[in-house]
């Protein structure tokens, strides 16, 4: 049984920080690319960041470059998203997802398993 469970969301003021976590079970975590996506009300789901299975390669959407950082702990089967200098536009439900491999891309169609999401709300 594959499970991805996000945590760490919450309500913060603009300029604040949050660290999201995603605990993964039921698949060989260290063989999967991991990604973070988000979806705001009335908008399509969009890619935020991804990290290769080894943790050696990362990609970021332009709108989070310099503010967010993805990392993973393959010994604990956890992927993180450190979010700094948060903006109201970052308000969304954030999802983690796992992909079997290939290119390290933040395209939703490449990902096979998804978490339930965690709410991030950034106030002005």
ZIBEL-V507585 format. One record per residue. N is the residue number from 1. RES is the residue in three letters. SS is DSSP state (~ for helix, > for strand, _ for the rest). OMEGA is omega in whole degrees, 0 to 359 (none if undefined). Layout:
n:N res:RES ss:SS omega:OMEGA
n:N res:RES ss:SS omega:OMEGA
This chain:
n:1 res:UNK ss:_ omega:181
n:2 res:UNK ss:_ omega:177
n:3 res:UNK ss:> omega:172
n:4 res:UNK ss:> omega:186
n:5 res:UNK ss:> omega:179
n:6 res:UNK ss:> omega:173
n:7 res:UNK ss:> omega:175
n:8 res:UNK ss:_ omega:177
n:9 res:UNK ss:_ omega:180
n:10 res:UNK ss:> omega:181
n:11 res:UNK ss:> omega:179
n:12 res:UNK ss:> omega:174
n:13 res:UNK ss:> omega:174
n:14 res:UNK ss:_ omega:183
n:15 res:UNK ss:_ omega:180
n:16 res:UNK ss:_ omega:184
n:17 res:UNK ss:_ omega:171
n:18 res:UNK ss:> omega:171
n:19 res:UNK ss:> omega:176
n:20 res:UNK ss:> omega:176
n:21 res:UNK ss:> omega:175
n:22 res:UNK ss:> omega:178
n:23 res:UNK ss:> omega:187
n:24 res:UNK ss:> omega:175
n:25 res:UNK ss:> omega:175
n:26 res:UNK ss:_ omega:175
n:27 res:UNK ss:_ omega:179
n:28 res:UNK ss:_ omega:188
n:29 res:UNK ss:~ omega:185
n:30 res:UNK ss:~ omega:176
n:31 res:UNK ss:~ omega:185
n:32 res:UNK ss:_ omega:163
n:33 res:UNK ss:> omega:178
n:34 res:UNK ss:> omega:181
n:35 res:UNK ss:> omega:171
n:36 res:UNK ss:> omega:178
n:37 res:UNK ss:> omega:177
n:38 res:UNK ss:> omega:178
n:39 res:UNK ss:> omega:176
n:40 res:UNK ss:_ omega:179
n:41 res:UNK ss:_ omega:178
n:42 res:UNK ss:_ omega:181
n:43 res:UNK ss:_ omega:176
n:44 res:UNK ss:_ omega:174
n:45 res:UNK ss:_ omega:182
n:46 res:UNK ss:> omega:179
n:47 res:UNK ss:> omega:179
n:48 res:UNK ss:> omega:184
n:49 res:UNK ss:> omega:173
n:50 res:UNK ss:> omega:182
n:51 res:UNK ss:> omega:182
n:52 res:UNK ss:_ omega:182
n:53 res:UNK ss:_ omega:181
n:54 res:UNK ss:_ omega:186
n:55 res:UNK ss:_ omega:185
n:56 res:UNK ss:_ omega:182
n:57 res:UNK ss:_ omega:180
n:58 res:UNK ss:> omega:172
n:59 res:UNK ss:> omega:181
n:60 res:UNK ss:> omega:168
n:61 res:UNK ss:_ omega:182
n:62 res:UNK ss:~ omega:186
n:63 res:UNK ss:~ omega:176
n:64 res:UNK ss:~ omega:181
n:65 res:UNK ss:_ omega:181
n:66 res:UNK ss:_ omega:181
n:67 res:UNK ss:_ omega:183
n:68 res:UNK ss:> omega:175
n:69 res:UNK ss:> omega:178
n:70 res:UNK ss:> omega:176
n:71 res:UNK ss:> omega:179
n:72 res:UNK ss:> omega:176
n:73 res:UNK ss:> omega:185
n:74 res:UNK ss:_ omega:175
n:75 res:UNK ss:_ omega:181
n:76 res:UNK ss:_ omega:182
n:77 res:UNK ss:_ omega:180
n:78 res:UNK ss:> omega:171
n:79 res:UNK ss:> omega:184
n:80 res:UNK ss:> omega:169
n:81 res:UNK ss:> omega:176
n:82 res:UNK ss:> omega:183
n:83 res:UNK ss:> omega:180
n:84 res:UNK ss:_ omega:179
n:85 res:UNK ss:_ omega:184
n:86 res:UNK ss:_ omega:181
n:87 res:UNK ss:_ omega:176
n:88 res:UNK ss:~ omega:179
n:89 res:UNK ss:~ omega:177
n:90 res:UNK ss:~ omega:180
n:91 res:UNK ss:_ omega:183
n:92 res:UNK ss:> omega:165
n:93 res:UNK ss:> omega:182
n:94 res:UNK ss:> omega:182
n:95 res:UNK ss:> omega:168
n:96 res:UNK ss:> omega:184
n:97 res:UNK ss:> omega:182
n:98 res:UNK ss:> omega:177
n:99 res:UNK ss:> omega:186
n:100 res:UNK ss:_ omega:180
n:101 res:UNK ss:_ omega:182
n:102 res:UNK ss:_ omega:181
n:103 res:UNK ss:_ omega:179
n:104 res:UNK ss:_ omega:186
n:105 res:UNK ss:_ omega:178
n:106 res:UNK ss:_ omega:175
n:107 res:UNK ss:_ omega:187
n:108 res:UNK ss:~ omega:183
n:109 res:UNK ss:~ omega:180
n:110 res:UNK ss:~ omega:189
n:111 res:UNK ss:_ omega:189
n:112 res:UNK ss:_ omega:185
n:113 res:UNK ss:> omega:187
n:114 res:UNK ss:> omega:172
n:115 res:UNK ss:_ omega:184
n:116 res:UNK ss:_ omega:179
n:117 res:UNK ss:_ omega:174
n:118 res:UNK ss:> omega:186
n:119 res:UNK ss:> omega:171
n:120 res:UNK ss:> omega:179
n:121 res:UNK ss:> omega:182
n:122 res:UNK ss:> omega:182
n:123 res:UNK ss:> omega:180
n:124 res:UNK ss:_ omega:none
